[in-house]
Amino acid sequence: MRDFRRVLQERVLVLDGAMGTMLQERGLAPGGCPEEMNLVAPAVVAGVHAEYAAAGADIIVTNSFGGSRTKLAHYGLEGKVGEINARAVELARRGGGPDCFVAASIGPTGRFLEPVGDAGFEEMVAVFAEQAAAFAAAGADLITLETFLDIRELRAAVIACREVAKLPILALMTFDDGGRSVLGTPPEAAAVTLDALGVDVVGSNCGLGIDGIYQILEKMRSVTSLPLIAQANAGLPLLRDGVTVFPGTPAEMTAYHQRLIELGVRIIGGCCGTTPAHIRAIRAALDGRSQAWTPPARRCFLSSRTAVVPLGGGAPCAIIGERINPTGKKLYSQELREGKTAYIRREAQEQAAAGASLLDLNCGLPGIDEPAALERAVYAVSGISGAPLVLDSSDPVALERGLQAADGKVLINSVSGEAKSLAAILPLARRYGAAVIGLALDAAGIPESAAGRVAVAQRILAAALAAGLPREDVVIDCLTLTVSAEQKRAGETLAALRQVRDELGLATVLGVSNISFGLPARPVLSAAFFTIALEAGLGAAIINPKDGPMMDAYRAAMVLLGHDLRAEEYIAHYGAAQLVPRTPLVSDSVASVRERLATAVIEGDLEGVTPLVEAALAEGLSPLEVSNEGLLPGLEEVGRRFGKNQVFLPQVMLSAETMQAAFARLKQELQGEQARSLGRILMATVEGDIHDIGKNIVCTLLENHGFEVIDLGKNVPAQRILDEAVAREVDAVGLSALMTTTLQQMEKTIARLREAGVRVFTMVGGAVVTPEYAAAIGADLYAADALEAVARVKELFRQKAE
């Protein structure tokens, strides 16, 4: 058997093209299960594979994209996961022949993980593990994770595959033409998170043509040294003579070949709309080209769902906000005991605004359920801030809960040189793709000399490498000791800092403010020590970013050390401060109850919104005033920020959930009264399509804006949509589709409504739908996302009322 990883280094491999459209042409009925054809029409599936192999594909992808128990349950086939997926590998091997690698395909489940959805992380790992185990047993050569929209779901899939299959992993996400996934993840954050999990290849498929995919991969290359994969659509779908077509020609699919090779793309294939002819052209365009590639040096980055922060390797010192820590904080301690997160969310916002690039989360308080508290804190901060996280706990159980809840690559704070600590923490870092802070101490305590601390750091590094962590993901804390008690040891800390950087080549971190404990005018001493440490190469500093002298020292040092080019950030901060008077934030005591209601919706304050509704009602506001003058302005502001990429879908959903909590209280005041509806809208995912995430989000937001929504679910035939539209006397019909193979059902449904004389507005949306396609099939409006859908529907109804 050829070694896939070795061959990948030798040359660029060609992966095959679309499967769904090929199967439809060969008898797959609309609404049918493609994976079931592995059992009922194996010759057809093997024939498709054979066509791609004949066209020159090196990698044949199995017909198992929807082969998870979650997807198969829609067809009553959840009991045949093992059989369907094993047969998929067998047919790919049969059709591809001995010269092709078999890549076992796994797609998303169609569910969102908590807190956006209802799926648990370990539940999702188990779903993917079942499918991956079947692939391994059947003899697949590698696994390809395709078309994922949620980075947390993809994390679960990678972990499952790595643990049960031990096969090379290709990990691909799908991005829109704005360069983000549906849940707001940019390519850089996806690549950092996946690289840390130990996948073999990262990249993107579906959603975009080759030009768009190239731009996505360029961004990935800026943060990863892994091989890349490009799997573009044959352009974006168009409607021609009543048939959905992809306009990208085979020749157009090869236009970026040279640039892709130079970028380090080692696998090129096709997604929606591609055929054996496209694959044949891709193969021919590679032949005769030099395909040599040298990976760039690996660097350390941390990530959240929406952002990336470099650490060490010559990057500017990262600021780690230290304020989410119960030590000496009565309010935070009380909220931890009560299971609340108001303090956490407020501190996360304020520290990020003050300059923190990373946020440390510590929930270690005696007598509480720390695992639950840390999970809750991760969800709270991730919903309010894009800063990557530092999980600060000595409890491995709590750390694991926090790591499961996180969206990206976090930094664990911390592990020591003790064997017990190393054994407990390093496997967690490896499993969940985290970096670690190594404390330069062991069972004997903190070494007095710099050499002693460096020796501990060396042992931590050796243990981390043995556990499978890359050396770049080990960050050493040389330990700051107060000069009031041990004045000489400050110099040893700085000496250790330099040695760790120069001799071990590792990034460093310090809890800087510890230096001044027990002395007067602490900010003066702390800021001076901070400046010296920055010159010594400090990679990250755990400080209070709201401490003015500390941040003054930091910003000045960034200019003097050459990290702030042309002093742009320095000028932006201090120049603006000189020109514009600082206006204090409106406090809760000054803001009106209407403003506080809006803020609660904007921030997704589930805990606080109901008491605010109570307060508003107590002040004499009517339920309608609470809604229209407090809650809805907040949701409209969320929509504005979403449109500017200032917040993303998880935050939108949290705001919508907050609205629902508020409305639940208002409904108690309206018992017996009929709430006025802005209009009645029927929503459905069209026949043949079992994806309903986007449609569900639109339903939720429409309801929050005052519309009555009738949700028919997914895989809904045109006739049922027509019948329900007539029976329910709806004002509008909304249709969703995610797959190119079901687009034509939109046209069919709209035509059926028109033929029956049903006068309703029609709107369409979904990942594969374009404005041009919507216009071609006669839809009244198209929306690219849920908030645009709400805005356009409101405008359409307003025009009707006029």
N, C-alpha and C positions, 0 to 999 in steps of 0.2 A: 504493500500500500504506500503510495506517495505521501510525503509529509506536506500537508497544506501550507503550514507556516513557512517552510523552506522555499517551496515553489513561489509563494507570494513575494518573497524577497527577490527572486530571480527574474520575474516578469509580471506584467500586468495581465490579470485574468479577466475573461469575459463571462459575465453572468447572464442568464437568459432573460426573457421578456415577460409580457403580461400573460396571465393564466385565465382569469375570469372571462374575458371576452372571447378567448380561444375556445373555452368550454361551451359558452353560449352558442357559438357558431356550430358546435358539434352536438347540440341537443340539450344542454342544460336549460331547463325551463325557468322563466322569471319567477323568483321566489323560491327556487330550489336551492338545495345545499350543495355547494361545489365539492366539499370534502366527501360527501356521500358517494360521489362518482368513483372514488377509489374502490368502493365495494361493488357498486352496481354497473359501472361501465369502465372497468380497469383498462381495457384496450384503448379507449378514447384518451384517457389521461396519459398512458404510456406513449401514445402516438404524438401528443403535444410535446412531451419531453423529447421524443426522438427528432421532431422537426427542429427544435432549438439546438440539439446536439449536432445535427447535420449542418446547421447554419454557422457552427463554429464556437458555440458556448463551451467554456471550460467548467462552469458550475451550473448544475441543474437544480432548481429550487422545487421542493416538494409541494404538492397540492394539499397543504395543511394549514394555511394561513388562519382559518377560522376553526382549527381543530381542538381548541380548548373545551373543557366541559361546559364552560359558561356560554360559549357560542353555540356549541352543538345542542345544548338544551332547548334552543329555539325550534329545533326540528325533532325533538324527542330522541336525540341520539347521544345524550350525555353518558350513557352506559357503554358506548363503543369508542371511547377515547383511545385506548390502547390499540384496538384493531384498526381504526381509521388511520392513525398516525404511523403505525408500523407498515401498513399497506402503502402509504404515501411514499415512504422511503424505498420500499421494494419496487414500486412503479418508476420512480425517478432513476433508480439504478438500472432497471430494465431498459428504459427509454434512452438514458444517457450513455449507457455502455461503459466499458472498463476505463476509458480515458477521461471521464468526467468526474468531478467531485460532486457529491450529493449534499446540498445545503437544506437542512430541515427548517421549514418556515414556521414562525410563530408570530401572530398578530395580536393586537390589543383585545381585551375582553369586552370592551364597550361599557365598562363600569369605571367610575371615578373612585379613587381611594379617599378615605376620611382625611380631612374634614369636609372636602368638597363634595364627596359622595359617601356611600355607605359601605364600601369594601375595606376590610382590614388588611394590613400589610402582609401578615403571615398567611392569611387566607389567600391572597393573591399569589404569594410565593408557592403555595401548595398547588394552585391551579396550573401554574406554568411548569412546576416540577413534574406533574403527572404527564404532561405532553412531552417534556424533554426526556424523561426516562424511557418513554416508548421509542423515541428517536435513537437513543443510545443503544437500546437492546436490538433495534433493527439494523444497526450498522451505519448510521449517517456519518458523514465525514466532518460536518460542521453544522452550526445552527445560525440562522439569520433571523434576527428580531426586527420586524419591518413595520413601518407606518405607525409608529407610536406617537401619541399626542401628549402624553403625560409623562414627565421625566420620572416621577415616583413609581408609576406602573412599570416603566422600563427598568428601573433599578430592581424592582421585585423580580422581573423576568430574568435579568442577568444573574442575580443571586441564585435563583432556582436552577438555571442551566449550569452554572459553574459548580454547584454542589452535587447534582445528580448525574450529569452527563459527561463532564470532563472533556468537552469538545471545544475546538476553536469557536469563538463567538463574533458574529458581525452584529453591530447594534446601530439601527437607523431610526432617526426621527423625521417627522414630516413638518415642514414649515410653510407658512403662507408667504405671499409676495411682499409682506412687510418684514420678513426675516425673523418671525417668531412662531412658536407653536401655538396651538389653540389656547393653552394655559399660560402663555406669556414667556416661555423659555427661549432665549436666543441661542444660536448655534454654539457660541463660546461656552455658555453654561452647560449645555448638553455634553459637549466634548470633554470638559473638565470632569464632570460627574462620571461619565462612562469610562474615561481613561483610568480614573482612580479605582474603578470596580474590576479592572483587569481584563477588559474585552480585548480582542485582537485587532479589530477594525471598527472605525466609527464612520458615520456618514449620514446621508439623507436619501430618501426615496419619496416618490409621489408628490402631488401638489404643485410641482413646478416643472418647467422645461429645463433643458440642459443649461441655458444661460443662468437661470435662477439657482439651480443646484450648484453650479460653479461658484456663485457668490456665497452661498451657504458654506461650502467647503473651504473657501478662502478664510472665512472667519474661524472655522474649526482649526485650521492649520496654525493660526496665531497662538493657540494654547495647548496643542497636543503634538507629540512626535509619532503618534500611531499612524499606520497606513489608513488611507481613506477609501470610501466606496461611493461612487456616483451612480444613482439609479433613477434617472429622470423619466418623466412622462414624455410622450411624443407630442409636445406642445400642450395647450389647454383645449378642452373639448369645445367643438362647434356643432351647430345643427345645420345639416345640409340635406335638403330634400327629405326632411322628416327623419333623417338618420343621424345619430350622434357619431361624430368623427373626430379624430385627433390629427391636426394638420401637420405635425412635425414629420418631415421626410427622413428616410434613412440617412441621407447626406447631411441634413441639418444636425442629426444626433452626433455626428463625428466632428463638428466644427470646433469643439473645445479640446480635442484629444491631446494636442501637444501641451497646452496649458495644464490639463489635468495630470498628465504624466509628471510635469515639472513640479506640480503641487504635492506630489506624493500620493496620488490616487492609484491604488493597486488593483482595484476591481471596478470595472465599468459594465453596467447592464441597463436594462430597460424596465420601466414600470407601465402605467396605464397607456394603452394605445400602441405599445410597441409589439412588433411581430417578428417572426423569423427573418424577414427582410431587413429590419433594423439591426438585429443581432449580427447578421451576415455583414452589413456595412461597418459595424463597430469592429468586428474581427478583422476585416480587410484593412481598415484604417490604422490598426495597430501594427500589422505585419510590416516589418522593415524599419520600424522606428526604434531608436535607442530607448530602452525602458529602464535604464539604471536610475537608482534613487538612493540617496543617503539621508536617513532620518535626522532631523534637527535634534539638538540636545534637549533632554527633558527638563522641565522647570516645574516648580510647585505653584499651583493655583488652588484657591478655595472657591466654592460656588454656592449660590442659593438657586432658587428656581429662576431668578431673573437677572442675576449679576455674577461677575467674576472678580476676584481680588488676587493679585500676585503676591507671593510671599517668598522673601529671600531672593537669591540669584541676582542681586543688583537692583531689585525693585525698591521703590521708596518704602520706608518703614510703615507697616500697617498699624492703625490705631484700633485697639480692642477695647470697646466700652466695658467698664467693670461694674457698672451701677446695678445690674440685675443680680444682686447678691444679698441674701437676708441678713448678713452680719451687720449689726448696729442699725438695722432699718425696721422699726416697729410696724410701720404701715404695710410694708411688703411681707413681713413675717405673718401678720394677721391675715392678709389676703391669701397667702399660701395655705394657711390652716382652713380657710373658708372655701378654697378651690376657685378663687377669683383671679382675674388677670389684668385688671385695670392698671395697676402699677407697672406691670411688665410692658404693656402696650405703650403706656405713656413714656416710660424710660427708653424703650426701643426707638420711638420717634424722636425724642429729644436728643438722645446720644447720636443718632445718625445725622440729625440736622446740625449738630455741633462738630461733626467731623469724624465720627467713628466709622471705619470701613468694615469692621467685624464686631459682633456683639456676643459677649460672654453671658451664658445662662447658667445660673447656680440656684438650685431649689433645695439645697441641703439644709433642712431644718428638722431637728429632733421631733419625733412624734407624728410626722406626716407621711403620706404615701408618696415617696419621692419619685418612683417611676411614673406614676400618673401625673404628678406635678410637672415633671420635666417634659413629658409628652404634651401636656396642656400648654406649657410655656413655648415650646417649639411651634405649635400650631398658632399661638397668639402672635408671636413675633413674625413668623412667616407671612401672616395675613396683613401685617401693618408695615413691614419693612423689607427691602430687598437685600439687606446686608447678610452675607454668609455668617454662619453661627459657630461659636466656640462652646462646646458642651462641657460644663465644669462639674464633675461629680466623681466621687470615689466609689460609687455603687455601680458595679457592672450591670445589674438588672436595670437600673435607671438609665444608664448610658445606652443600653440596647433599645429601650423604648424611645429615647430621644433620637437615636440614629435612624430608627424605622420611620419616625415622624418627619424627619428632615427631608427637604426637597433636593439637596445637592450634596456637595463634598464639604464636610465640616471638619473642624479641628478639635480633637479630644484633649481636654485639659484635666487630667494629665496622667502620665505613667512615670514611675520612679525607677531607679536601678535595682530595686528589690525583685527577686525572682517571682514572688507572689503577685506583685503588681504587673510585671511583664506578662505573666501567664494569663492573667485575667483580662487585660486590656488589649494587647496586640491582636489577638484573634478577632475581636470586635472591629478593630480598625481595618483589618484585612477584609472581613466579610462585607462590611458596609462602605468600603472605599473612603476611609477617613484618613486625615493626617493626624499626627500625635505630637503633643508637647512632652518632651522628656525632661524631668526634673533632675538636675545634677546632684542627686543625693541617693543614698542607699540605706541599708539597715544600720550602718554606723553613723548616720546623720549627714550633715553637710560638710564636705571636706573643707579644711581651712584654706588650702592653697588652690590656685588656678589649675595646677597640674592634676590635683586630685579630682577636681570637678570635670576636667576634660576626660580623665580616665573613666569616670562613671558614664559620661556621654558616649564614649567609645563602646562601652558594654551595652548601652541602650540601643545604639545603632546596630551593633552586631545582632542583637536579639530581634530587632525590627526587620532586618534583612532576612534573617532565618525564617521569620513569620510570613515573608512574602511582600513586605512593604518596600516601595522604592526609597532610596536614601533621601531623595528630595522631599519626601513627606515626613521626615523626622525633624522636629524643631526643638532646639535645646534651650531650656531655661537655666541660665547660669546662676540664678538666685540672688535677689537683692536683699541684703541684710541692713538693718538700721544702723546708721553711723553713730547714733547716740550711745549704743552699747558696744559696737565692734567697728570702730572707725577704720582700722587698717584693712578690713575685709572688703571695703568698697573697691579698693584698687585690685584685689584679687578677682572680684566679679568682672571688672572691666578687662583684666588680662585674660580671663577665661573666655570672655565674649570674643575677643580677637582671635584666640587660638582655635576655638570651635569654628569660627568662620574661615580662617586661613588654613588650618591643618586638617580639619574634618570636612570642610566644604559644606557645612550645614547652616541653615537659617537659625536665628536666635530670637528669644523673647525674654522680656523682663517685666515683672510687676514693679514699675518704676517708683511709684509713690512710697513703697515700703522704706526707701532710703531715709526719709525724714521723720519716721514715727518717733513720737516722744519729744520733739523739738519745736520751738516756736517758729512762726512764719514758715510753715512747712512748704508752701508753694515755691518760695524762693529757692530753697535747697533742692527740692525735687526737680524743678525746671533746669537748674544748673547741671545736675546729674544726668538728666534726660539728654541734654545737649551733648555732653561728653559721650554718652552711650551711643547716640546717633552717629557721631563721628567714628566710633569704634565699629560701626557696621550693624547696629541693632536692626533686626528684621521686623519685629513686631513689639509693640508696647502696650501693656495692660494698664490703662489709666482712666481717669474720669475726663472724658472729652469736654465736659462743661466747665472744667477748671481752666480759666482764662490764661494764667501764666504758663501752664503746661502746653496749651495749644499755641500760644505765642512763640514759645521756644521751638516747637515742632515746625511751625510754618517758616520761621526764620532759618532754621537748620536746613529745611528742604531746598531753600534758595541757595544757601552757602555751599551745600554739598552737591549741587547741580541736578537735583531731582525735579525741581520746579523750574522748567525751562522758561527763560525770559521773565521769571518771577510772576507768571500769569496768575497762578492761584493766590499768591501773596497779594498782588495788586487787586484782584477781584474781591478779596476779603477786606483788606484794610482800606483800599481806595473807596469802596462802597460804604464802609463804616464812617469815613470822614465826610462823605458827601450826603448821605441819607441818615437822618435822625433815626435811631433805633426805637421802634414801637413795640412795647411789651405785648406779648400774646394776651388775648382776651381770656381771662380766667373764668372758671365755672361760676364763680360768685358774681361776675359782672355780666356775662353773657345771658341773653334772654333764654327762656325755656325753648323757644322756637329754634334759636341757634344751636342750643345743646342737643336738641332732637336731630337736627340736620347733621351735626358732628358725629353723633352716635351712629347714624346710618353710614356716613362716609368711612368711619373707622371700623365698622362692623362690631359695634359694642353690644353683643348679645346680652351680656349681664346687666348692662346699665340702661338699655333702652326702655324696658317696661317701667322701672321706677320713674324715668323721665316722663313717660306718658301719664303716669299717675300724678306727677307734679303738675303737668300741663292741665290736666282735667281739674285738679284742685284749684288752679289759678282761674278757672272759669272758661277755659278754651273748650269749644265744642269738639266732638270727634272729627268733624269735617275740617275744622281749623287745625287740629293736631296733624291731620294727614296732609292737607294741602299747603300749610304754611310752615310745617316743621319737617315731616318725614320726606315728602316728595321732593322738595328742594335739595335735600341731601342726596337722594338717589339720582337726581339730575346732575348734581356735581360729580358723582361717581361716573356717570356717563361721559361727562366732559373730560375727566381725567383719563378715562379709558381710551377715548379718542385720541388723546395726546401721548399714549403709551406711558402714562404716569402710574397707572394701576393696571392690573391684568385680571383675567377671568376668575381666579380664586378669590380675589378681593371683591369682585363684583358679586359673586355668589354669596360671600359672607355678608355683604351689605343687603342683598336680597333676603337672606335668612333673618337678618336683623329687622328688616321691614315686616316680615311675616310675624315675628314675635310681637312687634308693636301692634300690628293689625289684630292679632289674636286678642289683645287687651281691649282694643277699641270695639271689637265685635260684641263684647259684653255690654257695652253702653248702647249698642244698637239692636239689642234683642227685640224682635217683633217689628223692626223697621227693615225695609228693603233697601239695601245699599244701591246707590245709583251706579249703573255700569256704563262705561264709555262705549261699549260695543261687545258683541258676541263673536268670538273667533274660534273656528274649528282648526285643530292642528293635527298633522299626521306625517309619519314617515311612509313613503310610498311603497307599493308592493314590491317584494323582492329584496328590500333593504331592512336589515335588522339593527341598524345603528340609530340610536335616538338621543345621544347625549346632547347634541346641539339643539335639537328640537325641545328637549326638556328644559334647557336653560331659557330658551325664548318663552316657553310657557310660564315659567316662574316670574320672569321680568314683566311680561304682559299683565299678569295678575296683580303684581305689585303696583303697576301703573293704573289700575282701575278697570281693566278689561275682564270680561267673563270668558274663560277659556275652556273649551271642550277638547280634551286630548284623547284621540283615538289610538294612540300608541304607535307601533311600528308594523311594517309589512302589511299595510292596509290597502286592499284593492280599490280601484277607482270607483267601482259601483257602490261600495259601502260609503266612501267619502261623499258621493253624490246623494245617497239616500239620507245620510245623517245631516248633511247641509240643508236639505229640504225639510226634514222632520224637525230639526232644531231651530230653523229660521235664523241661520247665522248671517252675520254681516260680512265676514271674510273667511277665507280658507288659506291656511298656511301649509306648505308642503316642503318636506326635507328629504335630501338624498345625500349619502356619503360616497356611494360607489358609482363608478362610471357606467357599470352595467345596468343600473336602475334609473338612469337619467330619463330614458324615454317614457317611463311611467309618469313622470311629471307632465309631459306633453299630453299623454293619453288622458290623465285625470282632468286637466284644464279643458281639453277638448270635450270631454264628457259633460262637464258643467255647462259649457257654452251651448252644446247641442240641446241640452235639456232646458235651456232658457233660465238657468239659475243666475240671478243677478247678485253676485258677490265680488268683493275684491279678492284677488288672488296674489299671494306672495310666495316666493321660493327662496331657498337657501341651502347651504351645505358645502362641504369642502370642494366638491367637483363642479359646483354650479358657478357660472360666470354671468355678468350683466348681459353680455351678448346672447347667451343661451336663454336667459330669462325673457329677453325681448323677443327672441325668435319663437318661443312657444306661447307667447301672448300673455305672460304673467303681468299683473299690474305693477308689481314692484319686486326688486331683488334687494337682499341685505347680506352684507359680507359677514356680519356677526350679530350677536343677540341684541346688543344695545342699538345698533343701527336699525335692526328690525323694529324695535319699539319706537324709535324716533320717526321712522317712515310711516308706520301704521298710524301713529298719532296725527301726523301731518295729513295723511290720506283721509282720516275720519274728520279732521278739522275742515278740510276742503269740502267734504260731503255736507257737513252741517251748514256751511255758508251757502 
